[in-house]
Amino acid sequence: MLKNNLKYAFLLLLFILLGCAKRGTITGGLKDTIAPVLKMSTPKNFSTNFKGDQIKLIFDENIKLKNLNKQLIISPPMKNEPLILPTTASKIITIKIKDTLQPNTTYSFNFGQSIADNNEGNTFDQFKYVFSTGDYIDSLSLGGTVKSAYDKEVESFVTVMLYEVNNAFEDSIVYKENPRYITSTLDSLKSFRLDNLKAGKYLLVAMKDYNSNNKYNPKTDKIGFSKEFITIPNDTLYELELFKETLPFKTFKPSQASGNRLLLGYEGKVNSAATSPKIALKNNNDILATIITKFPKKDSLQIWYKPIKVDSLNLAVTKDKYEANFNIKIKDQKKDTLNISALQSGNLKFRDRFTLESSTPLIRFDNSKISLTNNAKTTVPFTTEYDEFNQKLYFDFKKEPLENYTVNILPGALTDFFEKSNDSLSYKLTTKSMADYGNLTVTLQNVKQFPVIIELTNEKGDVLASEYTEETTSLDFNLIEPAIYSLRAIYDLNKNKEWDSGNYLEKRQAEEVIYFSKEIDVRANWDVNETFDLSIPYIPEPKKKIEKKN
């Protein structure tokens, strides 16, 4: 009996020891979601009569700085950027000012979303350190939104600036001087707010500043501006529209591309023969015969000339008030030859024109050597139109559904600038059923002026179909490809049938663009009717925040 009791006591003791020795699983507790806290700063935030050159910010935990060069906005901007240390995790941020501060001025350091705790990355959003070199902190503010003048969405990190209008003010200030106040729309916001402003008159400007130097460079940057000076205090919410200016026309030194062609690069707007400059190619005093065409997908013109044995040629360019002269050394190079290619192969859409593209400019066409037949070998009437500037030959004919077409071009039908003709060419084309396409009718409401351009675009903004109206408010986009479309309207103020950008120095805004409030789903064999109210502005949907999965 005693032996059994000892046995049970031993087993009980063993279980107790095993229970005490059992290891638990370390869970680490709840995830830290609390942003860093500023414990103190020296000098204190919102100090006045600031005299020093160093600021210390002390936090309750180790923090790190992320994308400081994009996120930090110092207003007014400093000519010499301050040194901000350390670059590694620390509880203390030290700001060493390397600039001479302006008297009686309120300075603001907006860190945006750059301050985050070292472990979990929780951000201390929109932390601002403010001080004044005078007796008080300026406390006025101004707000508004930024949008693109042409695109549906505006880019991130748009800079918004205020320039003080005083006796020294000139419109050219945006090209060469820092603004008095500055802020940014940051990553996902389209709104802006300028704080700690003093009362006065200002020029309000928005800029997509690709060089990050607070200076406007029309070659690279986009700009938006309030046409009239603004006064502060002011409770108006301003809307600034960003656009890329069309540069003044300018040409660069031409180069020889082949034995019968020069390339002339340019800046500015040249999209048709009507807007092309006048060009004279000379051999001494003799003007040579030339044809000017557009180099595909580049800002360059092609100058075609008959081969000539010379050491150099002179090129004179004039457009409006612009004039330039160039001397070009001519070398013996391989000459361009005629080659014809079709832009469409196989399926031909009902809204498209069958198009041939030539490698050299064409000058003569003999339609009697061109035949168009259907599947039953019946001749189909057609007409042609040649776009010399883009070197494209268009064919127009009545297309029937579910039909096969053959285009036969006999030798000698097409002759180019160098008197070279085509060989035999043949192209096969087919059409689909009308039920494979959809139809869209757009009814316009509250049109404040005509003419109006109505465009259907894809997600990238590429124009897939376009209609121009000078009075009609009902527009039909028939036989279009099944797709998701965006719809926009352009008020064509100068009646040139295209959108025109603005100009800062001329105080001219870009032509107004209005987007339809939703995307349009056009499906095969569907008839879609939409009412487009041009008085309702498009409001982009906010970007959805993507949460990282642990």
C-alpha positions as CSV (number, residue, x, y, z in Angstrom):
1,M,0.0,0.0,0.0
2,L,2.8,2.4,0.9
3,K,4.6,1.4,-2.3
4,N,1.6,2.3,-4.4
5,N,1.2,5.7,-2.7
6,L,4.9,6.5,-3.3
7,K,4.4,5.6,-7.0
8,Y,1.4,7.9,-7.4
9,A,3.2,10.7,-5.5
10,F,6.2,10.4,-7.9
11,L,4.0,10.6,-11.0
12,L,2.1,13.6,-9.6
13,L,5.4,15.4,-8.9
14,L,6.6,14.6,-12.5
15,F,3.5,16.1,-14.0
16,I,3.9,19.3,-11.9
17,L,7.5,19.6,-13.0
18,L,6.6,19.1,-16.7
19,G,3.8,21.7,-16.5
20,C,6.2,24.2,-15.0
21,A,8.8,23.5,-17.7
22,K,6.3,23.9,-20.6
23,R,7.4,26.6,-23.0
24,G,4.9,29.2,-24.2
25,T,4.6,30.7,-27.8
26,I,5.8,34.3,-28.1
27,T,3.1,36.4,-29.8
28,G,4.7,39.8,-29.5
29,G,1.4,41.4,-28.5
30,L,-0.7,43.7,-30.7
31,K,0.7,45.4,-33.7
32,D,1.9,48.9,-33.1
33,T,-0.3,51.3,-35.1
34,I,0.5,54.5,-33.3
35,A,2.4,57.2,-35.1
36,P,5.5,58.8,-33.4
37,V,4.9,61.6,-31.0
38,L,6.9,64.8,-30.8
39,K,7.9,65.1,-27.1
40,M,9.6,68.5,-27.5
41,S,11.4,70.8,-29.8
42,T,14.1,73.5,-29.4
43,P,13.2,76.2,-30.1
44,K,9.5,75.4,-29.4
45,N,7.2,75.0,-32.3
46,F,5.5,78.3,-33.4
47,S,8.3,80.4,-31.8
48,T,8.7,84.0,-32.6
49,N,11.8,86.2,-32.9
50,F,13.8,83.2,-34.1
51,K,17.5,84.1,-34.2
52,G,19.4,80.8,-34.4
53,D,20.5,78.4,-37.1
54,Q,19.6,75.1,-35.6
55,I,16.4,73.2,-34.7
56,K,16.0,70.0,-32.7
57,L,12.9,67.8,-32.9
58,I,12.7,65.1,-30.2
59,F,10.4,62.1,-30.6
60,D,9.2,59.4,-28.2
61,E,10.7,56.6,-30.3
62,N,13.2,56.0,-33.0
63,I,12.0,57.4,-36.3
64,K,13.2,57.3,-39.9
65,L,12.9,59.8,-42.7
66,K,11.3,58.6,-46.0
67,N,11.4,60.4,-49.4
68,L,12.4,63.6,-47.6
69,N,13.4,65.2,-50.9
70,K,9.8,64.8,-52.2
71,Q,7.8,65.2,-49.0
72,L,9.5,68.1,-47.3
73,I,8.1,71.5,-48.2
74,I,9.9,74.6,-46.8
75,S,7.9,77.8,-47.2
76,P,9.2,80.3,-48.1
77,P,11.8,78.3,-50.0
78,M,15.4,78.7,-48.9
79,K,18.2,79.4,-51.4
80,N,20.5,77.1,-49.6
81,E,18.8,73.9,-48.4
82,P,19.1,73.1,-44.7
83,L,21.0,70.1,-43.6
84,I,18.7,67.5,-41.9
85,L,20.3,64.8,-39.8
86,P,20.6,62.0,-39.1
87,T,19.9,59.9,-42.1
88,T,19.6,56.8,-39.9
89,A,17.0,55.9,-37.3
90,S,17.1,58.2,-34.3
91,K,14.8,59.9,-31.7
92,I,16.2,63.3,-32.6
93,I,16.0,65.2,-35.9
94,T,18.5,68.1,-36.2
95,I,17.8,70.9,-38.8
96,K,20.8,73.0,-39.6
97,I,19.8,76.2,-41.4
98,K,22.4,77.3,-44.0
99,D,20.6,80.3,-45.4
100,T,20.2,83.9,-44.3
101,L,16.6,84.2,-43.0
102,Q,14.4,87.1,-44.1
103,P,13.3,89.5,-41.4
104,N,9.7,89.5,-40.1
105,T,8.9,86.3,-42.0
106,T,7.0,83.2,-40.9
107,Y,8.8,79.9,-42.0
108,S,7.1,76.6,-42.2
109,F,8.7,73.1,-42.5
110,N,6.0,70.7,-43.6
111,F,7.4,67.1,-43.5
112,G,4.4,65.6,-45.3
113,Q,4.5,61.8,-44.8
114,S,8.3,61.6,-44.5
115,I,8.4,60.9,-40.7
116,A,7.7,57.3,-39.7
117,D,8.5,55.1,-36.7
118,N,11.5,52.8,-37.4
119,N,9.7,49.5,-36.6
120,E,6.2,49.5,-38.1
121,G,6.5,52.5,-40.5
122,N,3.6,54.4,-38.9
123,T,3.7,57.9,-40.4
124,F,3.4,61.2,-38.5
125,D,1.3,62.8,-41.2
126,Q,1.7,66.4,-42.2
127,F,3.8,67.4,-39.3
128,K,4.7,71.1,-39.5
129,Y,7.4,73.0,-37.6
130,V,6.7,76.8,-37.8
131,F,8.7,79.8,-36.6
132,S,8.9,83.5,-37.2
133,T,11.8,85.8,-37.4
134,G,9.4,88.6,-36.3
135,D,7.1,89.3,-33.4
136,Y,4.2,87.2,-34.5
137,I,3.2,84.1,-36.6
138,D,1.4,84.9,-39.8
139,S,-1.9,83.0,-39.6
140,L,-3.8,83.5,-42.9
141,S,-4.4,80.6,-45.4
142,L,-5.5,79.9,-48.9
143,G,-6.8,76.6,-50.5
144,G,-8.0,75.1,-53.7
145,T,-7.6,72.2,-56.1
146,V,-5.4,71.2,-59.0
147,K,-6.5,69.5,-62.1
148,S,-5.2,68.7,-65.6
149,A,-6.4,71.0,-68.4
150,Y,-6.5,68.0,-70.8
151,D,-6.1,64.7,-69.1
152,K,-8.7,63.0,-66.9
153,E,-6.2,62.7,-64.0
154,V,-3.6,65.2,-62.8
155,E,-0.2,64.1,-61.7
156,S,1.0,63.8,-58.1
157,F,3.4,66.1,-56.3
158,V,2.2,69.3,-58.0
159,T,3.8,72.4,-56.5
160,V,1.6,75.4,-55.7
161,M,3.2,78.8,-55.2
162,L,2.4,82.4,-54.2
163,Y,4.5,85.3,-55.6
164,E,4.2,88.6,-53.8
165,V,3.1,91.4,-56.1
166,N,5.1,94.5,-55.1
167,N,7.0,97.2,-56.9
168,A,9.6,94.8,-58.1
169,F,7.1,92.2,-59.4
170,E,7.4,91.1,-63.1
171,D,5.5,88.3,-64.9
172,S,8.9,86.7,-65.6
173,I,9.4,86.1,-61.8
174,V,8.2,82.4,-62.2
175,Y,11.2,81.7,-64.5
176,K,14.0,83.1,-62.2
177,E,12.9,83.7,-58.6
178,N,11.7,81.5,-55.7
179,P,8.1,82.1,-54.6
180,R,7.2,83.8,-51.3
181,Y,5.1,80.7,-50.2
182,I,5.0,77.2,-51.5
183,T,3.2,73.9,-50.8
184,S,2.5,70.6,-52.6
185,T,-0.4,68.3,-53.4
186,L,1.8,65.4,-52.3
187,D,1.2,61.8,-53.5
188,S,-2.5,61.1,-53.6
189,L,-4.1,64.5,-53.0
190,K,-5.4,66.9,-55.6
191,S,-6.2,69.7,-53.2
192,F,-3.7,72.2,-51.7
193,R,-3.5,74.5,-48.7
194,L,-1.1,77.3,-48.1
195,D,-0.9,78.3,-44.4
196,N,0.9,80.9,-42.3
197,L,0.4,83.6,-45.0
198,K,0.5,87.4,-44.5
199,A,-2.0,89.8,-45.9
200,G,-1.2,91.1,-49.4
201,K,-1.5,90.8,-53.2
202,Y,-0.2,87.7,-54.9
203,L,0.2,85.7,-58.1
204,L,-1.1,82.1,-57.6
205,V,0.7,79.5,-59.7
206,A,0.6,75.6,-59.9
207,M,3.6,73.8,-61.4
208,K,4.6,70.3,-62.2
209,D,8.2,71.0,-61.4
210,Y,10.2,68.2,-62.9
211,N,13.5,69.8,-62.1
212,S,12.5,70.4,-58.4
213,N,14.1,73.9,-58.5
214,N,11.0,76.1,-58.0
215,K,11.6,77.7,-61.4
216,Y,9.4,77.4,-64.4
217,N,11.0,75.7,-67.5
218,P,8.5,75.6,-70.4
219,K,10.5,72.9,-72.1
220,T,9.9,70.4,-69.3
221,D,7.4,71.7,-66.8
222,K,3.6,72.1,-66.8
223,I,2.0,75.3,-65.4
224,G,-1.4,76.5,-64.2
225,F,-2.2,80.0,-62.9
226,S,-4.9,82.3,-61.7
227,K,-5.4,84.9,-64.4
228,E,-6.1,87.7,-61.9
229,F,-3.9,88.6,-58.9
230,I,-5.4,87.4,-55.7
231,T,-5.6,89.2,-52.3
232,I,-5.2,87.7,-48.9
233,P,-7.2,87.3,-46.7
234,N,-9.5,85.4,-49.1
235,D,-11.9,82.5,-48.5
236,T,-12.2,81.6,-52.3
237,L,-11.3,78.0,-53.2
238,Y,-9.2,78.3,-56.4
239,E,-9.0,75.7,-59.2
240,L,-5.8,75.6,-61.1
241,E,-5.5,73.8,-64.4
242,L,-2.1,72.4,-65.4
243,F,-1.0,72.4,-69.1
244,K,2.2,72.0,-71.1
245,E,2.8,75.1,-73.1
246,T,3.4,74.9,-76.8
247,L,6.9,76.2,-77.3
248,P,7.7,79.0,-79.8
249,F,8.8,77.6,-83.1
250,K,12.5,76.9,-83.3
251,T,14.6,74.7,-85.5
252,F,17.9,72.9,-84.9
253,K,20.8,72.2,-87.2
254,P,19.6,69.9,-89.9
255,S,21.3,66.6,-90.7
256,Q,21.6,64.6,-93.8
257,A,19.6,61.4,-93.5
258,S,20.3,59.9,-97.0
259,G,21.4,60.9,-100.5
260,N,18.1,62.7,-101.1
261,R,16.7,63.7,-97.7
262,L,17.5,66.1,-94.9
263,L,16.1,65.9,-91.4
264,L,15.2,69.2,-89.6
265,G,14.4,68.9,-85.9
266,Y,12.2,71.6,-84.3
267,E,10.4,72.8,-81.2
268,G,6.8,74.1,-81.4
269,K,3.7,73.0,-83.1
270,V,3.8,71.6,-86.7
271,N,1.1,69.0,-87.2
272,S,0.0,69.8,-90.8
273,A,1.1,71.3,-94.0
274,A,-0.8,74.5,-93.1
275,T,1.3,74.9,-89.9
276,S,4.6,73.9,-91.5
277,P,7.3,76.5,-91.9
278,K,8.4,77.8,-95.3
279,I,11.6,76.1,-96.3
280,A,14.0,77.0,-99.2
281,L,16.9,74.7,-100.1
282,K,19.5,76.5,-102.1
283,N,22.6,75.6,-104.1
284,N,24.3,79.0,-104.2
285,N,21.5,81.2,-105.6
286,D,19.5,78.4,-107.2
287,I,16.4,77.2,-105.3
288,L,16.0,73.4,-105.5
289,A,12.7,71.6,-105.9
290,T,11.7,70.1,-102.5
291,I,8.9,68.3,-100.8
292,I,8.4,68.8,-97.0
293,T,6.9,65.9,-95.0
294,K,6.6,64.9,-91.3
295,F,8.9,62.4,-89.8
296,P,6.7,59.8,-88.1
297,K,6.4,60.1,-84.3
298,K,9.2,62.7,-83.9
299,D,9.4,66.5,-83.9
300,S,11.3,66.5,-87.2
301,L,10.6,67.5,-90.8
302,Q,11.9,65.6,-93.8
303,I,13.2,67.7,-96.7
304,W,13.2,65.7,-99.9
305,Y,15.4,66.9,-102.8
306,K,16.6,65.5,-106.1
307,P,20.1,64.1,-105.8
308,I,22.7,66.6,-106.7
309,K,26.6,66.6,-106.7
310,V,27.6,69.4,-104.4
311,D,29.7,69.9,-101.3
312,S,27.1,71.9,-99.4
313,L,23.6,73.3,-99.5
314,N,21.9,76.3,-97.8
315,L,18.6,75.9,-95.9
316,A,16.5,78.9,-95.1
317,V,13.6,78.5,-92.7
318,T,10.8,81.1,-92.0
319,K,7.7,80.8,-89.9
320,D,5.8,83.9,-88.7
321,K,8.6,86.0,-87.1
322,Y,11.1,83.2,-86.9
323,E,14.0,83.0,-89.4
324,A,17.0,80.7,-89.5
325,N,19.7,79.8,-92.1
326,F,21.9,76.7,-92.1
327,N,24.7,75.5,-94.2
328,I,24.8,71.7,-94.6
329,K,27.7,69.6,-95.9
330,I,26.4,67.1,-98.4
331,K,28.0,63.6,-98.6
332,D,27.5,60.8,-101.1
333,Q,25.0,58.6,-99.3
334,K,22.6,55.8,-100.2
335,K,19.3,57.1,-101.6
336,D,15.8,56.4,-100.3
337,T,13.7,54.1,-102.6
338,L,10.0,53.8,-103.0
339,N,8.2,51.3,-100.8
340,I,4.4,51.0,-100.3
341,S,2.9,49.4,-97.3
342,A,-0.7,49.0,-96.0
343,L,-1.7,50.3,-92.5
344,Q,-4.4,47.6,-92.3
345,S,-4.1,44.0,-93.1
346,G,-7.0,41.5,-93.0
347,N,-9.9,43.1,-91.1
348,L,-11.0,46.6,-92.2
349,K,-13.2,48.4,-89.6
350,F,-16.2,50.2,-91.0
351,R,-15.0,53.5,-89.5
352,D,-11.5,53.2,-91.0
353,R,-10.2,54.2,-94.4
354,F,-8.0,51.8,-96.2
355,T,-4.6,53.5,-96.1
356,L,-1.3,53.0,-97.9
357,E,1.9,54.6,-96.7
358,S,4.8,55.4,-98.9
359,S,8.5,55.6,-97.9
360,T,9.0,58.5,-100.4
361,P,6.5,61.2,-101.2
362,L,4.2,60.5,-104.1
363,I,3.4,63.0,-106.8
364,R,1.2,61.2,-109.5
365,F,-1.6,58.7,-109.2
366,D,-3.2,56.7,-112.0
367,N,-6.5,55.3,-110.6
368,S,-7.1,53.5,-113.9
369,K,-4.3,51.1,-112.8
370,I,-6.0,50.4,-109.5
371,S,-8.9,48.0,-109.1
372,L,-11.1,47.2,-106.1
373,T,-13.3,44.1,-106.3
374,N,-15.5,42.2,-103.8
375,N,-15.8,38.5,-103.2
376,A,-18.1,38.1,-106.3
377,K,-15.3,39.7,-108.4
378,T,-17.5,42.8,-108.9
379,T,-15.8,46.1,-109.3
380,V,-16.4,48.4,-106.3
381,P,-16.2,52.2,-107.0
382,F,-13.7,54.1,-104.9
383,T,-12.0,57.5,-104.6
384,T,-8.5,58.3,-103.3
385,E,-7.1,61.2,-101.3
386,Y,-3.4,61.8,-100.7
387,D,-2.0,63.5,-97.6
388,E,1.4,64.6,-98.8
389,F,2.6,65.9,-95.4
390,N,2.1,62.5,-93.8
391,Q,2.8,60.5,-97.0
392,K,-0.5,58.5,-96.8
393,L,-2.9,57.5,-99.6
394,Y,-6.5,57.0,-98.4
395,F,-9.2,54.9,-100.2
396,D,-12.9,55.6,-99.7
397,F,-15.6,53.2,-100.7
398,K,-18.9,51.8,-99.4
399,K,-18.1,48.8,-97.2
400,E,-20.6,45.9,-96.9
401,P,-20.7,43.6,-94.0
402,L,-19.1,40.1,-94.1
403,E,-17.4,40.9,-97.4
404,N,-14.0,40.2,-98.9
405,Y,-12.2,42.8,-100.9
406,T,-9.1,42.8,-103.1
407,V,-7.1,45.9,-104.0
408,N,-4.9,45.3,-107.0
409,I,-2.4,48.0,-108.0
410,L,-0.6,47.6,-111.4
411,P,2.9,48.8,-112.0
412,G,3.1,52.6,-112.7
413,A,-0.1,53.5,-110.7
414,L,1.9,55.4,-108.1
415,T,4.9,57.6,-109.0
416,D,7.1,59.3,-106.4
417,F,9.1,62.5,-106.3
418,F,12.1,60.8,-107.8
419,E,10.1,59.4,-110.8
420,K,10.1,55.9,-109.4
421,S,7.0,53.8,-109.7
422,N,5.5,50.9,-107.9
423,D,5.7,47.2,-108.7
424,S,2.5,45.0,-108.7
425,L,0.7,45.2,-105.4
426,S,-2.2,43.3,-104.0
427,Y,-4.0,43.6,-100.7
428,K,-6.8,41.4,-99.2
429,L,-9.4,43.0,-96.9
430,T,-12.4,41.6,-95.0
431,T,-15.2,43.2,-93.0
432,K,-17.1,41.8,-90.0
433,S,-20.8,41.7,-89.4
434,M,-22.4,44.9,-88.2
435,A,-23.6,42.9,-85.2
436,D,-19.9,42.6,-84.1
437,Y,-19.9,46.4,-83.4
438,G,-21.9,48.7,-81.2
439,N,-23.5,52.1,-81.6
440,L,-23.4,55.1,-79.3
441,T,-25.6,58.2,-79.5
442,V,-24.5,61.1,-77.4
443,T,-26.9,64.0,-76.6
444,L,-25.3,67.2,-75.5
445,Q,-26.9,69.4,-72.8
446,N,-26.0,72.9,-71.6
447,V,-23.4,73.6,-74.3
448,K,-22.3,77.2,-73.6
449,Q,-20.8,77.7,-77.1
450,F,-20.0,76.1,-80.4
451,P,-18.0,74.5,-82.0
452,V,-17.4,71.5,-79.8
453,I,-15.2,68.5,-80.3
454,I,-16.5,65.3,-78.9
455,E,-13.9,62.5,-78.4
456,L,-14.1,58.8,-77.4
457,T,-10.9,57.7,-75.8
458,N,-9.5,54.6,-74.2
459,E,-8.1,54.3,-70.7
460,K,-4.7,55.8,-71.9
461,G,-6.4,58.8,-73.4
462,D,-5.9,57.7,-77.0
463,V,-8.6,59.1,-79.3
464,L,-10.5,56.2,-80.9
465,A,-13.3,58.2,-82.5
466,S,-14.1,61.9,-82.8
467,E,-17.0,64.1,-84.0
468,Y,-17.0,67.9,-84.6
469,T,-20.2,69.9,-84.2
470,E,-21.0,73.5,-84.9
471,E,-24.6,73.3,-83.9
472,T,-25.9,69.7,-83.6
473,T,-26.4,68.4,-80.1
474,S,-27.1,64.8,-81.0
475,L,-24.0,62.9,-82.3
476,D,-23.8,59.3,-83.5
477,F,-20.7,57.1,-83.1
478,N,-21.9,54.1,-85.1
479,L,-20.1,50.8,-85.7
480,I,-17.5,51.3,-83.0
481,E,-15.4,48.5,-81.5
482,P,-16.9,46.9,-78.3
483,A,-14.9,48.5,-75.5
484,I,-15.0,50.7,-72.4
485,Y,-14.8,54.3,-73.5
486,S,-14.2,57.7,-71.8
487,L,-16.0,60.6,-73.3
488,R,-14.8,64.2,-73.4
489,A,-15.8,67.5,-74.9
490,I,-13.5,70.3,-76.0
491,Y,-14.6,73.9,-76.5
492,D,-12.8,74.8,-79.8
493,L,-12.4,78.5,-79.2
494,N,-10.2,79.2,-82.3
495,K,-12.1,76.7,-84.5
496,N,-9.1,74.8,-85.7
497,K,-10.6,71.4,-84.8
498,E,-8.1,70.5,-82.2
499,W,-7.3,71.2,-78.5
500,D,-5.0,74.1,-77.9
501,S,-2.9,74.6,-74.8
502,G,-2.5,77.8,-72.9
503,N,0.3,80.3,-72.5
504,Y,1.5,81.8,-69.2
505,L,3.0,85.1,-70.4
506,E,0.0,85.8,-72.7
507,K,-2.3,85.0,-69.7
508,R,-4.2,82.6,-71.9
509,Q,-5.7,79.5,-70.4
510,A,-5.9,76.2,-72.3
511,E,-9.1,75.4,-74.2
512,E,-11.7,73.9,-71.8
513,V,-12.1,70.1,-71.6
514,I,-15.0,68.4,-69.9
515,Y,-15.1,64.7,-69.1
516,F,-18.2,62.6,-69.0
517,S,-19.0,61.6,-65.4
518,K,-18.7,57.8,-66.0
519,E,-17.1,55.3,-68.4
520,I,-19.3,54.0,-71.2
521,D,-19.5,50.2,-71.9
522,V,-20.3,49.6,-75.6
523,R,-20.9,46.0,-76.4
524,A,-21.3,44.1,-79.7
525,N,-24.8,44.6,-81.2
526,W,-25.7,47.1,-78.6
527,D,-27.3,50.6,-79.0
528,V,-26.2,52.9,-76.2
529,N,-27.7,56.3,-75.5
530,E,-26.0,58.8,-73.2
531,T,-26.8,62.4,-72.2
532,F,-23.7,64.5,-71.7
533,D,-24.3,67.5,-69.5
534,L,-21.4,69.9,-70.2
535,S,-22.2,72.0,-67.1
536,I,-21.3,69.1,-64.7
537,P,-17.6,68.9,-63.9
538,Y,-15.9,65.5,-63.8
539,I,-14.8,64.5,-60.3
540,P,-12.1,61.8,-60.3
541,E,-12.7,58.9,-57.9
542,P,-10.2,58.9,-55.0
543,K,-7.4,56.3,-55.3
544,K,-8.1,53.2,-53.2
545,K,-5.5,52.6,-50.6
546,I,-3.8,49.2,-50.9
547,E,-3.1,47.6,-47.6
548,K,-0.1,45.4,-47.3
549,K,-0.7,41.9,-46.1
550,N,1.5,40.6,-43.4
